[in-house]
């Protein structure tokens, strides 16, 4: 079971390591602030059917 993941900040390009929660569902979406520049990234996590692998993607949050 994968319990941590990595994403590249959509603003500054730095790699971030984040905890993952397989019990939160197969597809998850939430906002996480970059650990370097503190800008908000929309994180999308998709777990495999048995939750042993996760795909993590990040994009800029729409700031209005």
PyMOL Python script that loads the backbone (N, CA, C, O; Angstrom):
from pymol import cmd

cmd.read_pdbstr("""\
ATOM      1  N   UNK A   1       0.836  -1.167   0.000  1.00  0.00           N
ATOM      2  CA  UNK A   1       0.000   0.000   0.000  1.00  0.00           C
ATOM      3  C   UNK A   1       0.891   1.245   0.000  1.00  0.00           C
ATOM      4  O   UNK A   1       1.803   1.363   0.819  1.00  0.00           O
ATOM      5  N   UNK A   2       0.627   2.152  -0.905  1.00  0.00           N
ATOM      6  CA  UNK A   2       1.437   3.364  -1.025  1.00  0.00           C
ATOM      7  C   UNK A   2       0.885   4.432  -0.085  1.00  0.00           C
ATOM      8  O   UNK A   2      -0.287   4.797  -0.182  1.00  0.00           O
ATOM      9  N   UNK A   3       1.722   4.937   0.823  1.00  0.00           N
ATOM     10  CA  UNK A   3       1.264   5.910   1.809  1.00  0.00           C
ATOM     11  C   UNK A   3       1.930   7.277   1.670  1.00  0.00           C
ATOM     12  O   UNK A   3       1.659   8.178   2.464  1.00  0.00           O
ATOM     13  N   UNK A   4       2.800   7.440   0.671  1.00  0.00           N
ATOM     14  CA  UNK A   4       3.366   8.765   0.386  1.00  0.00           C
ATOM     15  C   UNK A   4       3.489   8.913  -1.128  1.00  0.00           C
ATOM     16  O   UNK A   4       3.601   7.935  -1.867  1.00  0.00           O
ATOM     17  N   UNK A   5       3.464  10.161  -1.556  1.00  0.00           N
ATOM     18  CA  UNK A   5       3.564  10.441  -2.981  1.00  0.00           C
ATOM     19  C   UNK A   5       4.366  11.706  -3.219  1.00  0.00           C
ATOM     20  O   UNK A   5       4.700  12.430  -2.280  1.00  0.00           O
ATOM     21  N   UNK A   6       4.670  11.965  -4.470  1.00  0.00           N
ATOM     22  CA  UNK A   6       5.449  13.141  -4.849  1.00  0.00           C
ATOM     23  C   UNK A   6       4.714  13.883  -5.947  1.00  0.00           C
ATOM     24  O   UNK A   6       4.079  13.281  -6.812  1.00  0.00           O
ATOM     25  N   UNK A   7       4.812  15.203  -5.894  1.00  0.00           N
ATOM     26  CA  UNK A   7       4.305  16.020  -6.996  1.00  0.00           C
ATOM     27  C   UNK A   7       5.249  17.191  -7.214  1.00  0.00           C
ATOM     28  O   UNK A   7       5.995  17.589  -6.319  1.00  0.00           O
ATOM     29  N   UNK A   8       5.199  17.729  -8.416  1.00  0.00           N
ATOM     30  CA  UNK A   8       5.987  18.909  -8.767  1.00  0.00           C
ATOM     31  C   UNK A   8       5.070  20.115  -8.660  1.00  0.00           C
ATOM     32  O   UNK A   8       4.002  20.136  -9.271  1.00  0.00           O
ATOM     33  N   UNK A   9       5.470  21.117  -7.894  1.00  0.00           N
ATOM     34  CA  UNK A   9       4.662  22.310  -7.721  1.00  0.00           C
ATOM     35  C   UNK A   9       4.407  22.954  -9.081  1.00  0.00           C
ATOM     36  O   UNK A   9       5.327  23.145  -9.875  1.00  0.00           O
ATOM     37  N   UNK A  10       3.145  23.284  -9.333  1.00  0.00           N
ATOM     38  CA  UNK A  10       2.751  23.894 -10.602  1.00  0.00           C
ATOM     39  C   UNK A  10       3.204  25.344 -10.708  1.00  0.00           C
ATOM     40  O   UNK A  10       3.092  25.945 -11.777  1.00  0.00           O
ATOM     41  N   UNK A  11       3.709  25.913  -9.631  1.00  0.00           N
ATOM     42  CA  UNK A  11       4.166  27.302  -9.635  1.00  0.00           C
ATOM     43  C   UNK A  11       5.691  27.410  -9.686  1.00  0.00           C
ATOM     44  O   UNK A  11       6.241  28.062 -10.574  1.00  0.00           O
ATOM     45  N   UNK A  12       6.377  26.767  -8.727  1.00  0.00           N
ATOM     46  CA  UNK A  12       7.825  26.955  -8.616  1.00  0.00           C
ATOM     47  C   UNK A  12       8.641  25.777  -9.138  1.00  0.00           C
ATOM     48  O   UNK A  12       9.858  25.890  -9.286  1.00  0.00           O
ATOM     49  N   UNK A  13       7.988  24.646  -9.420  1.00  0.00           N
ATOM     50  CA  UNK A  13       8.684  23.500  -9.990  1.00  0.00           C
ATOM     51  C   UNK A  13       9.421  22.619  -8.997  1.00  0.00           C
ATOM     52  O   UNK A  13      10.119  21.689  -9.399  1.00  0.00           O
ATOM     53  N   UNK A  14       9.278  22.895  -7.705  1.00  0.00           N
ATOM     54  CA  UNK A  14       9.953  22.081  -6.695  1.00  0.00           C
ATOM     55  C   UNK A  14       9.162  20.803  -6.408  1.00  0.00           C
ATOM     56  O   UNK A  14       7.932  20.793  -6.454  1.00  0.00           O
ATOM     57  N   UNK A  15       9.883  19.746  -6.117  1.00  0.00           N
ATOM     58  CA  UNK A  15       9.247  18.483  -5.768  1.00  0.00           C
ATOM     59  C   UNK A  15       8.775  18.530  -4.315  1.00  0.00           C
ATOM     60  O   UNK A  15       9.479  19.025  -3.435  1.00  0.00           O
ATOM     61  N   UNK A  16       7.578  18.010  -4.082  1.00  0.00           N
ATOM     62  CA  UNK A  16       6.998  17.938  -2.750  1.00  0.00           C
ATOM     63  C   UNK A  16       6.647  16.488  -2.451  1.00  0.00           C
ATOM     64  O   UNK A  16       6.165  15.765  -3.323  1.00  0.00           O
ATOM     65  N   UNK A  17       6.891  16.067  -1.217  1.00  0.00           N
ATOM     66  CA  UNK A  17       6.507  14.734  -0.752  1.00  0.00           C
ATOM     67  C   UNK A  17       5.327  14.930   0.197  1.00  0.00           C
ATOM     68  O   UNK A  17       5.386  15.731   1.130  1.00  0.00           O
ATOM     69  N   UNK A  18       4.248  14.177  -0.062  1.00  0.00           N
ATOM     70  CA  UNK A  18       3.040  14.314   0.741  1.00  0.00           C
ATOM     71  C   UNK A  18       2.553  12.945   1.208  1.00  0.00           C
ATOM     72  O   UNK A  18       2.795  11.937   0.545  1.00  0.00           O
ATOM     73  N   UNK A  19       1.867  12.913   2.346  1.00  0.00           N
ATOM     74  CA  UNK A  19       1.256  11.648   2.780  1.00  0.00           C
ATOM     75  C   UNK A  19       0.029  11.358   1.922  1.00  0.00           C
ATOM     76  O   UNK A  19      -0.668  12.279   1.496  1.00  0.00           O
ATOM     77  N   UNK A  20      -0.231  10.088   1.673  1.00  0.00           N
ATOM     78  CA  UNK A  20      -1.413   9.674   0.929  1.00  0.00           C
ATOM     79  C   UNK A  20      -2.299   8.840   1.835  1.00  0.00           C
ATOM     80  O   UNK A  20      -1.816   8.146   2.730  1.00  0.00           O
ATOM     81  N   UNK A  21      -3.608   8.914   1.591  1.00  0.00           N
ATOM     82  CA  UNK A  21      -4.575   8.178   2.410  1.00  0.00           C
ATOM     83  C   UNK A  21      -5.395   7.251   1.519  1.00  0.00           C
ATOM     84  O   UNK A  21      -6.424   7.669   0.987  1.00  0.00           O
ATOM     85  N   UNK A  22      -4.966   6.007   1.343  1.00  0.00           N
ATOM     86  CA  UNK A  22      -5.715   5.074   0.497  1.00  0.00           C
ATOM     87  C   UNK A  22      -7.147   4.846   0.975  1.00  0.00           C
ATOM     88  O   UNK A  22      -8.009   4.480   0.176  1.00  0.00           O
ATOM     89  N   UNK A  23      -7.416   5.055   2.266  1.00  0.00           N
ATOM     90  CA  UNK A  23      -8.762   4.865   2.799  1.00  0.00           C
ATOM     91  C   UNK A  23      -9.707   5.999   2.403  1.00  0.00           C
ATOM     92  O   UNK A  23     -10.910   5.910   2.648  1.00  0.00           O
ATOM     93  N   UNK A  24      -9.181   7.061   1.795  1.00  0.00           N
ATOM     94  CA  UNK A  24      -9.997   8.201   1.398  1.00  0.00           C
ATOM     95  C   UNK A  24     -10.717   8.015   0.074  1.00  0.00           C
ATOM     96  O   UNK A  24     -11.428   8.918  -0.366  1.00  0.00           O
ATOM     97  N   UNK A  25     -10.554   6.875  -0.569  1.00  0.00           N
ATOM     98  CA  UNK A  25     -11.212   6.599  -1.836  1.00  0.00           C
ATOM     99  C   UNK A  25     -10.212   6.425  -2.961  1.00  0.00           C
ATOM    100  O   UNK A  25      -9.057   6.835  -2.851  1.00  0.00           O
ATOM    101  N   UNK A  26     -10.669   5.809  -4.051  1.00  0.00           N
ATOM    102  CA  UNK A  26      -9.774   5.526  -5.179  1.00  0.00           C
ATOM    103  C   UNK A  26      -9.350   6.801  -5.897  1.00  0.00           C
ATOM    104  O   UNK A  26      -8.214   6.897  -6.362  1.00  0.00           O
ATOM    105  N   UNK A  27     -10.254   7.789  -5.994  1.00  0.00           N
ATOM    106  CA  UNK A  27      -9.929   9.074  -6.622  1.00  0.00           C
ATOM    107  C   UNK A  27     -10.147  10.174  -5.594  1.00  0.00           C
ATOM    108  O   UNK A  27     -11.199  10.264  -4.961  1.00  0.00           O
ATOM    109  N   UNK A  28      -9.122  11.007  -5.447  1.00  0.00           N
ATOM    110  CA  UNK A  28      -9.181  12.084  -4.465  1.00  0.00           C
ATOM    111  C   UNK A  28      -8.717  13.384  -5.117  1.00  0.00           C
ATOM    112  O   UNK A  28      -7.881  13.376  -6.020  1.00  0.00           O
ATOM    113  N   UNK A  29      -9.271  14.496  -4.648  1.00  0.00           N
ATOM    114  CA  UNK A  29      -8.850  15.816  -5.115  1.00  0.00           C
ATOM    115  C   UNK A  29      -8.902  16.769  -3.930  1.00  0.00           C
ATOM    116  O   UNK A  29      -9.904  16.832  -3.217  1.00  0.00           O
ATOM    117  N   UNK A  30      -7.824  17.505  -3.723  1.00  0.00           N
ATOM    118  CA  UNK A  30      -7.770  18.464  -2.631  1.00  0.00           C
ATOM    119  C   UNK A  30      -6.696  19.491  -2.931  1.00  0.00           C
ATOM    120  O   UNK A  30      -5.921  19.327  -3.873  1.00  0.00           O
ATOM    121  N   UNK A  31      -6.647  20.552  -2.131  1.00  0.00           N
ATOM    122  CA  UNK A  31      -5.660  21.618  -2.301  1.00  0.00           C
ATOM    123  C   UNK A  31      -4.571  21.436  -1.254  1.00  0.00           C
ATOM    124  O   UNK A  31      -4.845  21.228  -0.072  1.00  0.00           O
ATOM    125  N   UNK A  32      -3.337  21.520  -1.717  1.00  0.00           N
ATOM    126  CA  UNK A  32      -2.162  21.364  -0.847  1.00  0.00           C
ATOM    127  C   UNK A  32      -1.217  22.518  -1.167  1.00  0.00           C
ATOM    128  O   UNK A  32      -0.912  22.763  -2.334  1.00  0.00           O
ATOM    129  N   UNK A  33      -0.750  23.230  -0.137  1.00  0.00           N
ATOM    130  CA  UNK A  33       0.210  24.306  -0.355  1.00  0.00           C
ATOM    131  C   UNK A  33       1.600  23.733  -0.567  1.00  0.00           C
ATOM    132  O   UNK A  33       2.011  22.802   0.126  1.00  0.00           O
ATOM    133  N   UNK A  34       2.321  24.295  -1.529  1.00  0.00           N
ATOM    134  CA  UNK A  34       3.695  23.879  -1.795  1.00  0.00           C
ATOM    135  C   UNK A  34       4.547  24.118  -0.552  1.00  0.00           C
ATOM    136  O   UNK A  34       4.407  25.146   0.111  1.00  0.00           O
ATOM    137  N   UNK A  35       5.419  23.181  -0.242  1.00  0.00           N
ATOM    138  CA  UNK A  35       6.289  23.277   0.933  1.00  0.00           C
ATOM    139  C   UNK A  35       7.400  24.302   0.719  1.00  0.00           C
ATOM    140  O   UNK A  35       8.052  24.709   1.681  1.00  0.00           O
ATOM    141  N   UNK A  36       7.628  24.728  -0.532  1.00  0.00           N
ATOM    142  CA  UNK A  36       8.674  25.707  -0.822  1.00  0.00           C
ATOM    143  C   UNK A  36       8.115  27.115  -0.983  1.00  0.00           C
ATOM    144  O   UNK A  36       8.548  28.039  -0.294  1.00  0.00           O
ATOM    145  N   UNK A  37       7.140  27.285  -1.905  1.00  0.00           N
ATOM    146  CA  UNK A  37       6.647  28.625  -2.215  1.00  0.00           C
ATOM    147  C   UNK A  37       5.298  28.944  -1.583  1.00  0.00           C
ATOM    148  O   UNK A  37       4.823  30.075  -1.683  1.00  0.00           O
ATOM    149  N   UNK A  38       4.673  27.961  -0.934  1.00  0.00           N
ATOM    150  CA  UNK A  38       3.402  28.125  -0.215  1.00  0.00           C
ATOM    151  C   UNK A  38       2.212  28.450  -1.118  1.00  0.00           C
ATOM    152  O   UNK A  38       1.163  28.849  -0.612  1.00  0.00           O
ATOM    153  N   UNK A  39       2.338  28.292  -2.433  1.00  0.00           N
ATOM    154  CA  UNK A  39       1.214  28.530  -3.342  1.00  0.00           C
ATOM    155  C   UNK A  39       0.333  27.281  -3.376  1.00  0.00           C
ATOM    156  O   UNK A  39       0.829  26.167  -3.204  1.00  0.00           O
ATOM    157  N   UNK A  40      -0.982  27.462  -3.599  1.00  0.00           N
ATOM    158  CA  UNK A  40      -1.919  26.336  -3.564  1.00  0.00           C
ATOM    159  C   UNK A  40      -1.918  25.520  -4.851  1.00  0.00           C
ATOM    160  O   UNK A  40      -2.085  26.067  -5.941  1.00  0.00           O
ATOM    161  N   UNK A  41      -1.733  24.226  -4.721  1.00  0.00           N
ATOM    162  CA  UNK A  41      -1.796  23.286  -5.842  1.00  0.00           C
ATOM    163  C   UNK A  41      -3.018  22.400  -5.666  1.00  0.00           C
ATOM    164  O   UNK A  41      -3.297  21.928  -4.564  1.00  0.00           O
ATOM    165  N   UNK A  42      -3.751  22.174  -6.761  1.00  0.00           N
ATOM    166  CA  UNK A  42      -4.830  21.198  -6.732  1.00  0.00           C
ATOM    167  C   UNK A  42      -4.177  19.842  -6.959  1.00  0.00           C
ATOM    168  O   UNK A  42      -3.554  19.610  -7.996  1.00  0.00           O
ATOM    169  N   UNK A  43      -4.320  18.956  -5.992  1.00  0.00           N
ATOM    170  CA  UNK A  43      -3.715  17.632  -6.046  1.00  0.00           C
ATOM    171  C   UNK A  43      -4.787  16.629  -6.424  1.00  0.00           C
ATOM    172  O   UNK A  43      -5.868  16.608  -5.836  1.00  0.00           O
ATOM    173  N   UNK A  44      -4.482  15.802  -7.407  1.00  0.00           N
ATOM    174  CA  UNK A  44      -5.378  14.712  -7.792  1.00  0.00           C
ATOM    175  C   UNK A  44      -4.616  13.406  -7.600  1.00  0.00           C
ATOM    176  O   UNK A  44      -3.538  13.208  -8.161  1.00  0.00           O
ATOM    177  N   UNK A  45      -5.194  12.524  -6.798  1.00  0.00           N
ATOM    178  CA  UNK A  45      -4.582  11.234  -6.503  1.00  0.00           C
ATOM    179  C   UNK A  45      -5.518  10.143  -6.999  1.00  0.00           C
ATOM    180  O   UNK A  45      -6.712  10.149  -6.701  1.00  0.00           O
ATOM    181  N   UNK A  46      -4.961   9.204  -7.761  1.00  0.00           N
ATOM    182  CA  UNK A  46      -5.719   8.053  -8.219  1.00  0.00           C
ATOM    183  C   UNK A  46      -4.978   6.803  -7.779  1.00  0.00           C
ATOM    184  O   UNK A  46      -3.832   6.576  -8.167  1.00  0.00           O
ATOM    185  N   UNK A  47      -5.646   5.994  -6.964  1.00  0.00           N
ATOM    186  CA  UNK A  47      -5.061   4.743  -6.493  1.00  0.00           C
ATOM    187  C   UNK A  47      -5.446   3.604  -7.433  1.00  0.00           C
ATOM    188  O   UNK A  47      -6.532   3.604  -8.013  1.00  0.00           O
ATOM    189  N   UNK A  48      -4.549   2.641  -7.575  1.00  0.00           N
ATOM    190  CA  UNK A  48      -4.873   1.427  -8.322  1.00  0.00           C
ATOM    191  C   UNK A  48      -5.979   0.682  -7.573  1.00  0.00           C
ATOM    192  O   UNK A  48      -6.286   1.005  -6.425  1.00  0.00           O
ATOM    193  N   UNK A  49      -6.560  -0.290  -8.214  1.00  0.00           N
ATOM    194  CA  UNK A  49      -7.702  -1.004  -7.641  1.00  0.00           C
ATOM    195  C   UNK A  49      -7.404  -1.582  -6.256  1.00  0.00           C
ATOM    196  O   UNK A  49      -8.269  -1.559  -5.381  1.00  0.00           O
ATOM    197  N   UNK A  50      -6.204  -2.094  -6.053  1.00  0.00           N
ATOM    198  CA  UNK A  50      -5.851  -2.665  -4.740  1.00  0.00           C
ATOM    199  C   UNK A  50      -5.039  -1.687  -3.880  1.00  0.00           C
ATOM    200  O   UNK A  50      -4.520  -2.074  -2.833  1.00  0.00           O
ATOM    201  N   UNK A  51      -4.927  -0.442  -4.307  1.00  0.00           N
ATOM    202  CA  UNK A  51      -4.281   0.651  -3.564  1.00  0.00           C
ATOM    203  C   UNK A  51      -2.781   0.446  -3.341  1.00  0.00           C
ATOM    204  O   UNK A  51      -2.206   1.075  -2.453  1.00  0.00           O
ATOM    205  N   UNK A  52      -2.137  -0.418  -4.127  1.00  0.00           N
ATOM    206  CA  UNK A  52      -0.701  -0.599  -3.943  1.00  0.00           C
ATOM    207  C   UNK A  52       0.118   0.424  -4.731  1.00  0.00           C
ATOM    208  O   UNK A  52       1.320   0.555  -4.502  1.00  0.00           O
ATOM    209  N   UNK A  53      -0.513   1.147  -5.652  1.00  0.00           N
ATOM    210  CA  UNK A  53       0.165   2.205  -6.404  1.00  0.00           C
ATOM    211  C   UNK A  53      -0.756   3.412  -6.494  1.00  0.00           C
ATOM    212  O   UNK A  53      -1.979   3.276  -6.516  1.00  0.00           O
ATOM    213  N   UNK A  54      -0.143   4.614  -6.547  1.00  0.00           N
ATOM    214  CA  UNK A  54      -0.927   5.833  -6.665  1.00  0.00           C
ATOM    215  C   UNK A  54      -0.290   6.751  -7.698  1.00  0.00           C
ATOM    216  O   UNK A  54       0.934   6.850  -7.787  1.00  0.00           O
ATOM    217  N   UNK A  55      -1.122   7.409  -8.463  1.00  0.00           N
ATOM    218  CA  UNK A  55      -0.676   8.424  -9.412  1.00  0.00           C
ATOM    219  C   UNK A  55      -1.046   9.776  -8.802  1.00  0.00           C
ATOM    220  O   UNK A  55      -2.194   9.992  -8.412  1.00  0.00           O
ATOM    221  N   UNK A  56      -0.074  10.681  -8.723  1.00  0.00           N
ATOM    222  CA  UNK A  56      -0.295  11.987  -8.119  1.00  0.00           C
ATOM    223  C   UNK A  56      -0.022  13.050  -9.179  1.00  0.00           C
ATOM    224  O   UNK A  56       1.029  13.043  -9.820  1.00  0.00           O
ATOM    225  N   UNK A  57      -0.978  13.964  -9.359  1.00  0.00           N
ATOM    226  CA  UNK A  57      -0.836  15.065 -10.309  1.00  0.00           C
ATOM    227  C   UNK A  57      -1.134  16.368  -9.590  1.00  0.00           C
ATOM    228  O   UNK A  57      -1.898  16.390  -8.625  1.00  0.00           O
ATOM    229  N   UNK A  58      -0.527  17.462 -10.062  1.00  0.00           N
ATOM    230  CA  UNK A  58      -0.774  18.771  -9.461  1.00  0.00           C
ATOM    231  C   UNK A  58      -0.959  19.808 -10.560  1.00  0.00           C
ATOM    232  O   UNK A  58      -0.328  19.739 -11.614  1.00  0.00           O
ATOM    233  N   UNK A  59      -1.837  20.769 -10.291  1.00  0.00           N
ATOM    234  CA  UNK A  59      -2.005  21.906 -11.192  1.00  0.00           C
ATOM    235  C   UNK A  59      -2.302  23.129 -10.359  1.00  0.00           C
ATOM    236  O   UNK A  59      -2.665  23.021  -9.188  1.00  0.00           O
ATOM    237  N   UNK A  60      -2.147  24.295 -10.963  1.00  0.00           N
ATOM    238  CA  UNK A  60      -2.399  25.535 -10.260  1.00  0.00           C
ATOM    239  C   UNK A  60      -3.868  25.653  -9.874  1.00  0.00           C
ATOM    240  O   UNK A  60      -4.762  25.284 -10.636  1.00  0.00           O
ATOM    241  N   UNK A  61      -4.095  26.173  -8.677  1.00  0.00           N
ATOM    242  CA  UNK A  61      -5.461  26.448  -8.266  1.00  0.00           C
ATOM    243  C   UNK A  61      -5.898  27.742  -8.938  1.00  0.00           C
ATOM    244  O   UNK A  61      -5.127  28.699  -9.006  1.00  0.00           O
ATOM    245  N   UNK A  62      -7.110  27.776  -9.426  1.00  0.00           N
ATOM    246  CA  UNK A  62      -7.624  29.012 -10.037  1.00  0.00           C
ATOM    247  C   UNK A  62      -7.795  30.051  -8.950  1.00  0.00           C
ATOM    248  O   UNK A  62      -8.574  29.876  -8.013  1.00  0.00           O
ATOM    249  N   UNK A  63      -7.059  31.123  -9.090  1.00  0.00           N
ATOM    250  CA  UNK A  63      -7.151  32.187  -8.116  1.00  0.00           C
ATOM    251  C   UNK A  63      -7.966  33.327  -8.715  1.00  0.00           C
ATOM    252  O   UNK A  63      -7.598  33.907  -9.736  1.00  0.00           O
ATOM    253  N   UNK A  64      -9.058  33.627  -8.068  1.00  0.00           N
ATOM    254  CA  UNK A  64      -9.953  34.671  -8.595  1.00  0.00           C
ATOM    255  C   UNK A  64      -9.732  35.971  -7.878  1.00  0.00           C
ATOM    256  O   UNK A  64     -10.392  36.964  -8.183  1.00  0.00           O
TER     257      UNK A  64
END
""", "prot")
cmd.dss("prot")
cmd.show_as("cartoon", "prot")
cmd.util.cbc("prot")
cmd.orient("prot")
